[in-house]
Amino acid sequence: MYGDEPLTKDEAKKFTEIVMGTEKVLPINVVVDRIMEGQHQQQRQQRRQQQQQRQQLQQRQQRQQQQQRQQLQQRQQRQQRQQRQQLQQRQQLQQRQRRQQQQQLLLLQLIYWGCMQLQQ
């Protein structure tokens, strides 16, 4: 519909109408209405597509956020487990060291007692 390009069949339908077997040219206001309706349909379709794209983007973002939350949660759980294990290992080491110190002290006391017995 630009310059002297011929109209396509679809475009020609907007300007003519077949009444009782004869093709009749439509009044300009009807033609304008049909053109405007076609444009409105295109706009509505574009809006629907844009809305669909927005929804898909939101869904992708929500999935990504959910994955990130899960990964963060898993990382935190791993860190907590590691911290608990480290604490447990420290406690066990401290207990072993205390037992060793007690054994050494007892041994020193026995040696001292033995020496005292020998002096008498």
KAKA-V467486 format. One record per residue. RES is the residue in three letters. PHI is phi in whole degrees, 0 to 359 (none if undefined). NEAR is the number of other ideal C-beta (glycine too) atoms within 12 Angstrom. D_FIRST is the distance of its C-alpha to the first C-alpha in whole Angstrom. Layout:
BEGIN
res->RES phi->PHI near->NEAR d_first->D_FIRST
res->RES phi->PHI near->NEAR d_first->D_FIRST
END
This chain:
BEGIN
res->MET phi->none near->15 d_first->0
res->TYR phi->241 near->8 d_first->4
res->GLY phi->57 near->6 d_first->7
res->ASP phi->257 near->6 d_first->8
res->GLU phi->288 near->8 d_first->6
res->PRO phi->291 near->10 d_first->7
res->LEU phi->283 near->16 d_first->6
res->THR phi->282 near->12 d_first->8
res->LYS phi->300 near->10 d_first->11
res->ASP phi->297 near->13 d_first->11
res->GLU phi->292 near->17 d_first->8
res->ALA phi->295 near->18 d_first->10
res->LYS phi->299 near->19 d_first->12
res->LYS phi->291 near->24 d_first->11
res->PHE phi->258 near->23 d_first->12
res->THR phi->232 near->20 d_first->15
res->GLU phi->213 near->18 d_first->18
res->ILE phi->267 near->12 d_first->21
res->VAL phi->239 near->10 d_first->24
res->MET phi->49 near->7 d_first->27
res->GLY phi->83 near->7 d_first->26
res->THR phi->246 near->9 d_first->23
res->GLU phi->275 near->13 d_first->20
res->LYS phi->237 near->13 d_first->19
res->VAL phi->284 near->16 d_first->16
res->LEU phi->278 near->20 d_first->16
res->PRO phi->296 near->13 d_first->17
res->ILE phi->301 near->12 d_first->15
res->ASN phi->295 near->10 d_first->17
res->VAL phi->293 near->18 d_first->17
res->VAL phi->300 near->22 d_first->13
res->VAL phi->299 near->15 d_first->13
res->ASP phi->301 near->16 d_first->16
res->ARG phi->294 near->23 d_first->14
res->ILE phi->297 near->21 d_first->11
res->MET phi->297 near->15 d_first->14
res->GLU phi->297 near->15 d_first->16
res->GLY phi->299 near->19 d_first->14
res->GLN phi->295 near->15 d_first->14
res->HIS phi->299 near->14 d_first->18
res->GLN phi->300 near->14 d_first->18
res->GLN phi->299 near->14 d_first->17
res->GLN phi->297 near->14 d_first->19
res->ARG phi->298 near->14 d_first->22
res->GLN phi->296 near->14 d_first->21
res->GLN phi->298 near->14 d_first->22
res->ARG phi->298 near->14 d_first->25
res->ARG phi->300 near->14 d_first->26
res->GLN phi->298 near->14 d_first->26
res->GLN phi->297 near->14 d_first->27
res->GLN phi->297 near->14 d_first->30
res->GLN phi->299 near->14 d_first->31
res->GLN phi->297 near->14 d_first->31
res->ARG phi->298 near->14 d_first->33
res->GLN phi->298 near->14 d_first->35
res->GLN phi->297 near->14 d_first->36
res->LEU phi->297 near->14 d_first->36
res->GLN phi->300 near->14 d_first->39
res->GLN phi->297 near->14 d_first->41
res->ARG phi->299 near->14 d_first->41
res->GLN phi->297 near->14 d_first->42
res->GLN phi->297 near->14 d_first->45
res->ARG phi->298 near->14 d_first->46
res->GLN phi->298 near->14 d_first->47
res->GLN phi->298 near->14 d_first->49
res->GLN phi->297 near->14 d_first->51
res->GLN phi->298 near->14 d_first->51
res->GLN phi->297 near->14 d_first->52
res->ARG phi->299 near->14 d_first->55
res->GLN phi->298 near->14 d_first->56
res->GLN phi->296 near->14 d_first->57
res->LEU phi->298 near->14 d_first->58
res->GLN phi->300 near->14 d_first->60
res->GLN phi->297 near->14 d_first->62
res->ARG phi->297 near->14 d_first->62
res->GLN phi->297 near->14 d_first->64
res->GLN phi->297 near->14 d_first->66
res->ARG phi->300 near->14 d_first->67
res->GLN phi->298 near->14 d_first->68
res->GLN phi->297 near->14 d_first->70
res->ARG phi->299 near->14 d_first->72
res->GLN phi->298 near->14 d_first->73
res->GLN phi->297 near->14 d_first->74
res->ARG phi->298 near->14 d_first->76
res->GLN phi->298 near->14 d_first->78
res->GLN phi->297 near->14 d_first->79
res->LEU phi->299 near->14 d_first->80
res->GLN phi->299 near->14 d_first->82
res->GLN phi->296 near->14 d_first->83
res->ARG phi->298 near->14 d_first->85
res->GLN phi->298 near->14 d_first->87
res->GLN phi->296 near->14 d_first->88
res->LEU phi->297 near->14 d_first->89
res->GLN phi->298 near->14 d_first->91
res->GLN phi->297 near->14 d_first->93
res->ARG phi->299 near->14 d_first->94
res->GLN phi->297 near->14 d_first->95
res->ARG phi->298 near->14 d_first->97
res->ARG phi->299 near->14 d_first->99
res->GLN phi->299 near->14 d_first->99
res->GLN phi->298 near->14 d_first->101
res->GLN phi->296 near->14 d_first->103
res->GLN phi->296 near->14 d_first->104
res->GLN phi->296 near->14 d_first->105
res->LEU phi->298 near->14 d_first->107
res->LEU phi->298 near->14 d_first->109
res->LEU phi->297 near->14 d_first->110
res->LEU phi->298 near->14 d_first->111
res->GLN phi->297 near->14 d_first->113
res->LEU phi->296 near->14 d_first->115
res->ILE phi->298 near->14 d_first->115
res->TYR phi->300 near->14 d_first->117
res->TRP phi->299 near->14 d_first->119
res->GLY phi->298 near->13 d_first->120
res->CYS phi->297 near->12 d_first->121
res->MET phi->297 near->11 d_first->123
res->GLN phi->293 near->10 d_first->125
res->LEU phi->293 near->9 d_first->126
res->GLN phi->289 near->8 d_first->127
res->GLN phi->283 near->7 d_first->130
END
